[in-house]
């Protein structure tokens, strides 16, 4: 019975101190990891994609979302940001 009470107090303390329940920490991914995942999904590349694969996927996407083809500037900017983020993560991307 003491264990249950202690566990409850620890959970409540964690929520009050960190603003999150303890089990939320187990599922949390960093903001950077979330951004990388969204960028990969947008461009349709895997986590092991090479620089050439990222550039080719970007080129295909921009051809579809370009304002001259019915897309928007925001879509092109989002594609460019995804490309830049993924290329920046590659080793020797200098």
C-alpha positions in Angstrom: 0.0 0.0 0.0 2.9 2.4 0.7 4.3 1.7 -2.7 1.1 2.7 -4.4 0.9 5.9 -2.4 4.6 6.7 -3.0 4.2 6.1 -6.7 1.2 8.3 -6.9 3.0 11.1 -5.1 6.0 10.8 -7.4 3.8 11.0 -10.4 2.0 14.0 -9.0 5.3 15.7 -8.2 6.6 15.0 -11.7 3.5 16.6 -13.2 3.7 19.6 -10.9 7.5 20.1 -11.4 7.9 19.3 -15.1 4.4 19.9 -16.3 4.2 16.3 -17.7 3.3 12.9 -16.4 6.2 10.4 -16.1 4.9 8.2 -18.9 4.9 11.2 -21.3 8.7 11.3 -21.2 8.9 7.8 -22.6 7.1 8.7 -25.8 8.5 12.1 -26.2 10.8 12.8 -29.2 12.9 15.9 -29.5 11.6 18.7 -31.7 14.5 18.2 -34.0 13.6 14.5 -34.5 10.0 15.5 -35.2 11.2 18.0 -37.8 13.4 15.5 -39.5 10.6 13.0 -39.6 8.2 15.5 -41.1 10.9 16.6 -43.7 11.5 12.9 -44.7 7.8 12.3 -45.0 7.2 15.5 -47.1 10.0 14.6 -49.5 9.2 10.9 -49.4 12.7 9.7 -48.5 14.0 7.2 -46.0 16.2 8.0 -43.0 19.2 6.6 -44.9 18.7 8.8 -48.0 21.8 10.2 -49.6 22.3 13.8 -50.7 21.4 12.9 -54.3 18.2 11.1 -53.2 17.1 14.2 -51.1 17.9 16.6 -54.0 16.0 14.4 -56.5 13.0 14.1 -54.2 13.0 17.9 -53.6 13.2 18.5 -57.4 10.1 16.2 -57.9 8.2 17.9 -55.2 8.9 21.4 -56.3 7.8 20.5 -59.8 4.4 19.6 -58.4 3.9 22.4 -55.8 5.5 25.3 -57.8 3.2 28.4 -58.1 3.3 28.1 -61.9 1.7 24.7 -61.6 -1.0 25.6 -59.1 1.0 25.4 -55.9 1.9 28.1 -53.5 5.1 29.9 -52.4 4.6 28.5 -48.9 4.7 24.9 -50.3 7.9 25.7 -52.1 9.4 27.3 -49.0 8.4 24.2 -47.0 10.0 21.9 -49.6 13.2 24.0 -49.5 13.3 23.9 -45.7 12.9 20.2 -45.7 15.7 19.8 -48.2 18.0 22.0 -46.3 17.3 20.3 -43.0 17.9 16.8 -44.4 21.1 17.8 -46.2 22.3 19.5 -43.1 22.0 16.3 -41.2 24.1 14.3 -43.6 27.7 13.6 -42.6 30.2 15.8 -44.5 27.4 18.1 -45.6 29.7 21.2 -45.5 
